[in-house]
């Protein structure tokens, strides 16, 4: 069974975040940092700052979609604040 991962990347170039999902995080991170992903092209280096694991692609895609909403942003902000990290 594949494990699906929802992840948050931080661009060290412009400070913006990218939220995505994949079943191979190391391959996906390499793709982002090799400018093979259109939405993050030109924003490298990108650093993995958060991830969550899910059993199915459907669950991961639903969580990814939620995290891209205002409520999802606030949830991530609370998670990071509990860790003592500012999430903007």
Backbone as XML, in Angstrom:
<?xml version="1.0"?>
<chain id="A" units="angstrom">
  <residue number="1" name="UNK">
    <atom name="N" x="0.839" y="-1.190" z="0.000"/>
    <atom name="CA" x="0.000" y="0.000" z="0.000"/>
    <atom name="C" x="0.879" y="1.246" z="0.000"/>
  </residue>
  <residue number="2" name="UNK">
    <atom name="N" x="0.543" y="2.165" z="-0.860"/>
    <atom name="CA" x="1.281" y="3.416" z="-0.938"/>
    <atom name="C" x="0.861" y="4.347" z="0.189"/>
  </residue>
  <residue number="3" name="UNK">
    <atom name="N" x="1.802" y="5.128" z="0.646"/>
    <atom name="CA" x="1.512" y="6.176" z="1.616"/>
    <atom name="C" x="1.490" y="7.492" z="0.863"/>
  </residue>
  <residue number="4" name="UNK">
    <atom name="N" x="0.437" y="8.241" z="1.041"/>
    <atom name="CA" x="0.318" y="9.555" z="0.408"/>
    <atom name="C" x="0.689" y="10.636" z="1.396"/>
  </residue>
  <residue number="5" name="UNK">
    <atom name="N" x="1.367" y="11.642" z="0.930"/>
    <atom name="CA" x="1.875" y="12.708" z="1.783"/>
    <atom name="C" x="1.375" y="14.050" z="1.286"/>
  </residue>
  <residue number="6" name="UNK">
    <atom name="N" x="0.853" y="14.833" z="2.224"/>
    <atom name="CA" x="0.535" y="16.229" z="1.965"/>
    <atom name="C" x="1.702" y="17.010" z="2.528"/>
  </residue>
  <residue number="7" name="UNK">
    <atom name="N" x="2.239" y="17.948" z="1.764"/>
    <atom name="CA" x="3.456" y="18.628" z="2.191"/>
    <atom name="C" x="3.360" y="20.128" z="1.980"/>
  </residue>
  <residue number="8" name="UNK">
    <atom name="N" x="4.178" y="20.840" z="2.748"/>
    <atom name="CA" x="4.293" y="22.286" z="2.607"/>
    <atom name="C" x="5.763" y="22.592" z="2.359"/>
  </residue>
  <residue number="9" name="UNK">
    <atom name="N" x="6.024" y="23.312" z="1.278"/>
    <atom name="CA" x="7.377" y="23.748" z="0.963"/>
    <atom name="C" x="7.481" y="25.244" z="1.203"/>
  </residue>
  <residue number="10" name="UNK">
    <atom name="N" x="8.662" y="25.678" z="1.573"/>
    <atom name="CA" x="8.944" y="27.100" z="1.731"/>
    <atom name="C" x="10.019" y="27.483" z="0.728"/>
  </residue>
  <residue number="11" name="UNK">
    <atom name="N" x="9.748" y="28.520" z="-0.043"/>
    <atom name="CA" x="10.749" y="29.044" z="-0.963"/>
    <atom name="C" x="11.708" y="29.915" z="-0.164"/>
  </residue>
  <residue number="12" name="UNK">
    <atom name="N" x="12.970" y="29.563" z="-0.165"/>
    <atom name="CA" x="13.971" y="30.361" z="0.535"/>
    <atom name="C" x="14.324" y="31.604" z="-0.275"/>
  </residue>
  <residue number="13" name="UNK">
    <atom name="N" x="13.842" y="31.668" z="-1.497"/>
    <atom name="CA" x="14.083" y="32.824" z="-2.361"/>
    <atom name="C" x="13.077" y="33.943" z="-2.087"/>
  </residue>
  <residue number="14" name="UNK">
    <atom name="N" x="11.771" y="33.591" z="-2.057"/>
    <atom name="CA" x="10.756" y="34.632" z="-1.902"/>
    <atom name="C" x="9.895" y="34.494" z="-0.647"/>
  </residue>
  <residue number="15" name="UNK">
    <atom name="N" x="10.144" y="33.460" z="0.161"/>
    <atom name="CA" x="9.413" y="33.285" z="1.421"/>
    <atom name="C" x="7.996" y="32.776" z="1.265"/>
  </residue>
  <residue number="16" name="UNK">
    <atom name="N" x="7.587" y="32.429" z="0.050"/>
    <atom name="CA" x="6.236" y="31.919" z="-0.174"/>
    <atom name="C" x="6.200" y="30.417" z="0.020"/>
  </residue>
  <residue number="17" name="UNK">
    <atom name="N" x="4.984" y="29.922" z="0.309"/>
    <atom name="CA" x="4.791" y="28.496" z="0.536"/>
    <atom name="C" x="4.093" y="27.848" z="-0.649"/>
  </residue>
  <residue number="18" name="UNK">
    <atom name="N" x="4.285" y="26.543" z="-0.748"/>
    <atom name="CA" x="3.606" y="25.738" z="-1.750"/>
    <atom name="C" x="3.061" y="24.514" z="-1.030"/>
  </residue>
  <residue number="19" name="UNK">
    <atom name="N" x="1.795" y="24.182" z="-1.255"/>
    <atom name="CA" x="1.168" y="23.015" z="-0.645"/>
    <atom name="C" x="0.854" y="22.027" z="-1.759"/>
  </residue>
  <residue number="20" name="UNK">
    <atom name="N" x="1.232" y="20.771" z="-1.550"/>
    <atom name="CA" x="0.976" y="19.743" z="-2.548"/>
    <atom name="C" x="0.813" y="18.385" z="-1.915"/>
  </residue>
  <residue number="21" name="UNK">
    <atom name="N" x="0.641" y="17.360" z="-2.746"/>
    <atom name="CA" x="0.548" y="15.987" z="-2.262"/>
    <atom name="C" x="1.247" y="15.069" z="-3.248"/>
  </residue>
  <residue number="22" name="UNK">
    <atom name="N" x="1.724" y="13.960" z="-2.736"/>
    <atom name="CA" x="2.490" y="13.016" z="-3.556"/>
    <atom name="C" x="2.565" y="11.671" z="-2.853"/>
  </residue>
  <residue number="23" name="UNK">
    <atom name="N" x="2.965" y="10.644" z="-3.581"/>
    <atom name="CA" x="3.238" y="9.352" z="-2.954"/>
    <atom name="C" x="4.748" y="9.079" z="-2.912"/>
  </residue>
  <residue number="24" name="UNK">
    <atom name="N" x="5.552" y="10.065" z="-3.312"/>
    <atom name="CA" x="7.009" y="9.937" z="-3.269"/>
    <atom name="C" x="7.605" y="11.328" z="-2.989"/>
  </residue>
  <residue number="25" name="UNK">
    <atom name="N" x="7.739" y="11.644" z="-1.720"/>
    <atom name="CA" x="8.148" y="13.000" z="-1.329"/>
    <atom name="C" x="9.558" y="13.344" z="-1.790"/>
  </residue>
  <residue number="26" name="UNK">
    <atom name="N" x="10.474" y="12.403" z="-1.743"/>
    <atom name="CA" x="11.846" y="12.728" z="-2.152"/>
    <atom name="C" x="11.904" y="13.041" z="-3.652"/>
  </residue>
  <residue number="27" name="UNK">
    <atom name="N" x="11.190" y="12.262" z="-4.472"/>
    <atom name="CA" x="11.136" y="12.523" z="-5.916"/>
    <atom name="C" x="10.487" y="13.879" z="-6.184"/>
  </residue>
  <residue number="28" name="UNK">
    <atom name="N" x="9.414" y="14.165" z="-5.473"/>
    <atom name="CA" x="8.688" y="15.416" z="-5.702"/>
    <atom name="C" x="9.515" y="16.626" z="-5.291"/>
  </residue>
  <residue number="29" name="UNK">
    <atom name="N" x="10.217" y="16.531" z="-4.159"/>
    <atom name="CA" x="11.063" y="17.634" z="-3.706"/>
    <atom name="C" x="12.183" y="17.888" z="-4.716"/>
  </residue>
  <residue number="30" name="UNK">
    <atom name="N" x="12.762" y="16.814" z="-5.251"/>
    <atom name="CA" x="13.791" y="16.968" z="-6.286"/>
    <atom name="C" x="13.221" y="17.652" z="-7.524"/>
  </residue>
  <residue number="31" name="UNK">
    <atom name="N" x="12.004" y="17.286" z="-7.903"/>
    <atom name="CA" x="11.364" y="17.906" z="-9.072"/>
    <atom name="C" x="11.155" y="19.403" z="-8.837"/>
  </residue>
  <residue number="32" name="UNK">
    <atom name="N" x="10.691" y="19.756" z="-7.642"/>
    <atom name="CA" x="10.497" y="21.179" z="-7.330"/>
    <atom name="C" x="11.825" y="21.933" z="-7.400"/>
  </residue>
  <residue number="33" name="UNK">
    <atom name="N" x="12.863" y="21.363" z="-6.822"/>
    <atom name="CA" x="14.155" y="22.049" z="-6.781"/>
    <atom name="C" x="14.937" y="21.971" z="-8.093"/>
  </residue>
  <residue number="34" name="UNK">
    <atom name="N" x="14.444" y="21.184" z="-9.032"/>
    <atom name="CA" x="15.056" y="21.120" z="-10.361"/>
    <atom name="C" x="14.283" y="21.962" z="-11.364"/>
  </residue>
  <residue number="35" name="UNK">
    <atom name="N" x="13.332" y="22.743" z="-10.856"/>
    <atom name="CA" x="12.481" y="23.620" z="-11.676"/>
    <atom name="C" x="11.652" y="22.846" z="-12.695"/>
  </residue>
  <residue number="36" name="UNK">
    <atom name="N" x="11.234" y="21.635" z="-12.340"/>
    <atom name="CA" x="10.397" y="20.820" z="-13.211"/>
    <atom name="C" x="8.914" y="20.994" z="-12.907"/>
  </residue>
  <residue number="37" name="UNK">
    <atom name="N" x="8.590" y="21.774" z="-11.873"/>
    <atom name="CA" x="7.198" y="22.018" z="-11.484"/>
    <atom name="C" x="6.889" y="23.478" z="-11.809"/>
  </residue>
  <residue number="38" name="UNK">
    <atom name="N" x="5.942" y="23.695" z="-12.690"/>
    <atom name="CA" x="5.662" y="25.047" z="-13.188"/>
    <atom name="C" x="5.338" y="26.040" z="-12.076"/>
  </residue>
  <residue number="39" name="UNK">
    <atom name="N" x="4.568" y="25.616" z="-11.079"/>
    <atom name="CA" x="4.137" y="26.559" z="-10.046"/>
    <atom name="C" x="5.243" y="26.979" z="-9.087"/>
  </residue>
  <residue number="40" name="UNK">
    <atom name="N" x="6.352" y="26.262" z="-9.068"/>
    <atom name="CA" x="7.461" y="26.662" z="-8.196"/>
    <atom name="C" x="8.737" y="26.963" z="-8.989"/>
  </residue>
  <residue number="41" name="UNK">
    <atom name="N" x="8.636" y="26.916" z="-10.294"/>
    <atom name="CA" x="9.807" y="27.197" z="-11.140"/>
    <atom name="C" x="10.312" y="28.607" z="-10.851"/>
  </residue>
  <residue number="42" name="UNK">
    <atom name="N" x="11.585" y="28.750" z="-10.671"/>
    <atom name="CA" x="12.180" y="30.053" z="-10.393"/>
    <atom name="C" x="12.112" y="30.475" z="-8.933"/>
  </residue>
  <residue number="43" name="UNK">
    <atom name="N" x="11.608" y="29.594" z="-8.064"/>
    <atom name="CA" x="11.473" y="29.951" z="-6.648"/>
    <atom name="C" x="12.395" y="29.120" z="-5.750"/>
  </residue>
  <residue number="44" name="UNK">
    <atom name="N" x="13.319" y="28.403" z="-6.345"/>
    <atom name="CA" x="14.198" y="27.562" z="-5.534"/>
    <atom name="C" x="15.287" y="28.382" z="-4.873"/>
  </residue>
  <residue number="45" name="UNK">
    <atom name="N" x="15.869" y="27.879" z="-3.824"/>
    <atom name="CA" x="15.645" y="26.548" z="-3.258"/>
    <atom name="C" x="14.345" y="26.495" z="-2.452"/>
  </residue>
  <residue number="46" name="UNK">
    <atom name="N" x="13.773" y="25.297" z="-2.460"/>
    <atom name="CA" x="12.557" y="25.030" z="-1.696"/>
    <atom name="C" x="12.888" y="24.024" z="-0.606"/>
  </residue>
  <residue number="47" name="UNK">
    <atom name="N" x="12.334" y="24.262" z="0.561"/>
    <atom name="CA" x="12.613" y="23.428" z="1.725"/>
    <atom name="C" x="11.306" y="22.839" z="2.239"/>
  </residue>
  <residue number="48" name="UNK">
    <atom name="N" x="11.315" y="21.547" z="2.551"/>
    <atom name="CA" x="10.157" y="20.894" z="3.143"/>
    <atom name="C" x="10.031" y="21.357" z="4.589"/>
  </residue>
  <residue number="49" name="UNK">
    <atom name="N" x="8.898" y="21.985" z="4.936"/>
    <atom name="CA" x="8.733" y="22.493" z="6.295"/>
    <atom name="C" x="7.636" y="21.778" z="7.066"/>
  </residue>
  <residue number="50" name="UNK">
    <atom name="N" x="6.811" y="20.971" z="6.375"/>
    <atom name="CA" x="5.723" y="20.279" z="7.060"/>
    <atom name="C" x="5.192" y="19.171" z="6.167"/>
  </residue>
  <residue number="51" name="UNK">
    <atom name="N" x="4.767" y="18.062" z="6.793"/>
    <atom name="CA" x="4.141" y="16.985" z="6.029"/>
    <atom name="C" x="3.195" y="16.187" z="6.917"/>
  </residue>
  <residue number="52" name="UNK">
    <atom name="N" x="2.217" y="15.571" z="6.279"/>
    <atom name="CA" x="1.252" y="14.692" z="6.934"/>
    <atom name="C" x="1.077" y="13.471" z="6.040"/>
  </residue>
  <residue number="53" name="UNK">
    <atom name="N" x="0.895" y="12.293" z="6.640"/>
    <atom name="CA" x="0.740" y="11.062" z="5.870"/>
    <atom name="C" x="-0.715" y="10.611" z="5.851"/>
  </residue>
  <residue number="54" name="UNK">
    <atom name="N" x="-1.133" y="10.066" z="4.700"/>
    <atom name="CA" x="-2.482" y="9.556" z="4.515"/>
    <atom name="C" x="-2.427" y="8.221" z="3.801"/>
  </residue>
  <residue number="55" name="UNK">
    <atom name="N" x="-3.420" y="7.393" z="4.015"/>
    <atom name="CA" x="-3.440" y="6.056" z="3.428"/>
    <atom name="C" x="-3.892" y="6.012" z="1.985"/>
  </residue>
  <residue number="56" name="UNK">
    <atom name="N" x="-4.637" y="7.038" z="1.562"/>
    <atom name="CA" x="-5.144" y="7.034" z="0.187"/>
    <atom name="C" x="-4.898" y="8.381" z="-0.481"/>
  </residue>
  <residue number="57" name="UNK">
    <atom name="N" x="-4.868" y="8.340" z="-1.809"/>
    <atom name="CA" x="-4.713" y="9.568" z="-2.579"/>
    <atom name="C" x="-5.914" y="10.486" z="-2.355"/>
  </residue>
  <residue number="58" name="UNK">
    <atom name="N" x="-7.098" y="9.914" z="-2.267"/>
    <atom name="CA" x="-8.316" y="10.702" z="-2.070"/>
    <atom name="C" x="-8.248" y="11.511" z="-0.774"/>
  </residue>
  <residue number="59" name="UNK">
    <atom name="N" x="-7.800" y="10.868" z="0.307"/>
    <atom name="CA" x="-7.662" y="11.574" z="1.591"/>
    <atom name="C" x="-6.634" y="12.693" z="1.488"/>
  </residue>
  <residue number="60" name="UNK">
    <atom name="N" x="-5.514" y="12.402" z="0.852"/>
    <atom name="CA" x="-4.441" y="13.390" z="0.725"/>
    <atom name="C" x="-4.891" y="14.583" z="-0.110"/>
  </residue>
  <residue number="61" name="UNK">
    <atom name="N" x="-5.567" y="14.324" z="-1.214"/>
    <atom name="CA" x="-6.029" y="15.417" z="-2.083"/>
    <atom name="C" x="-7.061" y="16.292" z="-1.361"/>
  </residue>
  <residue number="62" name="UNK">
    <atom name="N" x="-7.925" y="15.661" z="-0.567"/>
    <atom name="CA" x="-8.921" y="16.433" z="0.189"/>
    <atom name="C" x="-8.239" y="17.321" z="1.223"/>
  </residue>
  <residue number="63" name="UNK">
    <atom name="N" x="-7.234" y="16.780" z="1.907"/>
    <atom name="CA" x="-6.502" y="17.566" z="2.900"/>
    <atom name="C" x="-5.731" y="18.694" z="2.231"/>
  </residue>
  <residue number="64" name="UNK">
    <atom name="N" x="-5.092" y="18.405" z="1.103"/>
    <atom name="CA" x="-4.367" y="19.441" z="0.358"/>
    <atom name="C" x="-5.317" y="20.578" z="-0.014"/>
  </residue>
  <residue number="65" name="UNK">
    <atom name="N" x="-6.476" y="20.225" z="-0.535"/>
    <atom name="CA" x="-7.461" y="21.227" z="-0.930"/>
    <atom name="C" x="-7.874" y="22.077" z="0.274"/>
  </residue>
  <residue number="66" name="UNK">
    <atom name="N" x="-8.109" y="21.425" z="1.426"/>
    <atom name="CA" x="-8.487" y="22.157" z="2.629"/>
    <atom name="C" x="-7.381" y="23.110" z="3.077"/>
  </residue>
  <residue number="67" name="UNK">
    <atom name="N" x="-6.132" y="22.641" z="3.085"/>
    <atom name="CA" x="-5.026" y="23.479" z="3.559"/>
    <atom name="C" x="-4.824" y="24.716" z="2.690"/>
  </residue>
  <residue number="68" name="UNK">
    <atom name="N" x="-5.340" y="24.686" z="1.481"/>
    <atom name="CA" x="-5.221" y="25.836" z="0.588"/>
    <atom name="C" x="-6.329" y="26.868" z="0.817"/>
  </residue>
  <residue number="69" name="UNK">
    <atom name="N" x="-7.244" y="26.576" z="1.760"/>
    <atom name="CA" x="-8.318" y="27.516" z="2.092"/>
    <atom name="C" x="-7.876" y="28.419" z="3.243"/>
  </residue>
  <residue number="70" name="UNK">
    <atom name="N" x="-8.690" y="29.422" z="3.517"/>
    <atom name="CA" x="-8.398" y="30.327" z="4.640"/>
    <atom name="C" x="-8.393" y="29.564" z="5.970"/>
  </residue>
  <residue number="71" name="UNK">
    <atom name="N" x="-9.351" y="28.663" z="6.158"/>
    <atom name="CA" x="-9.392" y="27.856" z="7.390"/>
    <atom name="C" x="-8.159" y="26.958" z="7.491"/>
  </residue>
  <residue number="72" name="UNK">
    <atom name="N" x="-7.743" y="26.396" z="6.366"/>
    <atom name="CA" x="-6.549" y="25.557" z="6.350"/>
    <atom name="C" x="-5.303" y="26.347" z="6.684"/>
  </residue>
  <residue number="73" name="UNK">
    <atom name="N" x="-5.215" y="27.555" z="6.146"/>
    <atom name="CA" x="-4.094" y="28.443" z="6.461"/>
    <atom name="C" x="-4.040" y="28.696" z="7.960"/>
  </residue>
  <residue number="74" name="UNK">
    <atom name="N" x="-5.196" y="28.986" z="8.560"/>
    <atom name="CA" x="-5.233" y="29.235" z="10.003"/>
    <atom name="C" x="-4.847" y="27.999" z="10.802"/>
  </residue>
  <residue number="75" name="UNK">
    <atom name="N" x="-5.245" y="26.822" z="10.335"/>
    <atom name="CA" x="-4.868" y="25.587" z="11.024"/>
    <atom name="C" x="-3.348" y="25.391" z="10.976"/>
  </residue>
  <residue number="76" name="UNK">
    <atom name="N" x="-2.743" y="25.596" z="9.812"/>
    <atom name="CA" x="-1.283" y="25.481" z="9.700"/>
    <atom name="C" x="-0.595" y="26.523" z="10.583"/>
  </residue>
  <residue number="77" name="UNK">
    <atom name="N" x="-1.135" y="27.713" z="10.598"/>
    <atom name="CA" x="-0.579" y="28.776" z="11.431"/>
    <atom name="C" x="-0.583" y="28.353" z="12.904"/>
  </residue>
  <residue number="78" name="UNK">
    <atom name="N" x="-1.682" y="27.750" z="13.358"/>
    <atom name="CA" x="-1.761" y="27.277" z="14.747"/>
    <atom name="C" x="-0.775" y="26.148" z="15.022"/>
  </residue>
  <residue number="79" name="UNK">
    <atom name="N" x="-0.622" y="25.237" z="14.075"/>
    <atom name="CA" x="0.331" y="24.135" z="14.234"/>
    <atom name="C" x="1.745" y="24.688" z="14.411"/>
  </residue>
  <residue number="80" name="UNK">
    <atom name="N" x="2.117" y="25.627" z="13.564"/>
    <atom name="CA" x="3.460" y="26.204" z="13.645"/>
    <atom name="C" x="3.638" y="27.061" z="14.893"/>
  </residue>
  <residue number="81" name="UNK">
    <atom name="N" x="2.607" y="27.808" z="15.266"/>
    <atom name="CA" x="2.700" y="28.639" z="16.475"/>
    <atom name="C" x="2.928" y="27.791" z="17.712"/>
  </residue>
  <residue number="82" name="UNK">
    <atom name="N" x="2.304" y="26.609" z="17.775"/>
    <atom name="CA" x="2.504" y="25.698" z="18.910"/>
    <atom name="C" x="3.956" y="25.226" z="18.969"/>
  </residue>
  <residue number="83" name="UNK">
    <atom name="N" x="4.625" y="25.210" z="17.839"/>
    <atom name="CA" x="6.039" y="24.825" z="17.761"/>
    <atom name="C" x="6.969" y="26.016" z="17.977"/>
  </residue>
  <residue number="84" name="UNK">
    <atom name="N" x="6.364" y="27.191" z="18.147"/>
    <atom name="CA" x="7.166" y="28.396" z="18.341"/>
    <atom name="C" x="7.735" y="28.962" z="17.060"/>
  </residue>
  <residue number="85" name="UNK">
    <atom name="N" x="7.115" y="28.616" z="15.940"/>
    <atom name="CA" x="7.576" y="29.071" z="14.630"/>
    <atom name="C" x="6.509" y="29.976" z="14.024"/>
  </residue>
  <residue number="86" name="UNK">
    <atom name="N" x="6.924" y="31.095" z="13.487"/>
    <atom name="CA" x="5.987" y="32.021" z="12.853"/>
    <atom name="C" x="5.658" y="31.511" z="11.461"/>
  </residue>
  <residue number="87" name="UNK">
    <atom name="N" x="4.370" y="31.395" z="11.177"/>
    <atom name="CA" x="3.893" y="30.944" z="9.868"/>
    <atom name="C" x="3.129" y="32.090" z="9.244"/>
  </residue>
  <residue number="88" name="UNK">
    <atom name="N" x="3.640" y="32.643" z="8.165"/>
    <atom name="CA" x="3.010" y="33.799" z="7.501"/>
    <atom name="C" x="2.493" y="33.431" z="6.155"/>
  </residue>
</chain>
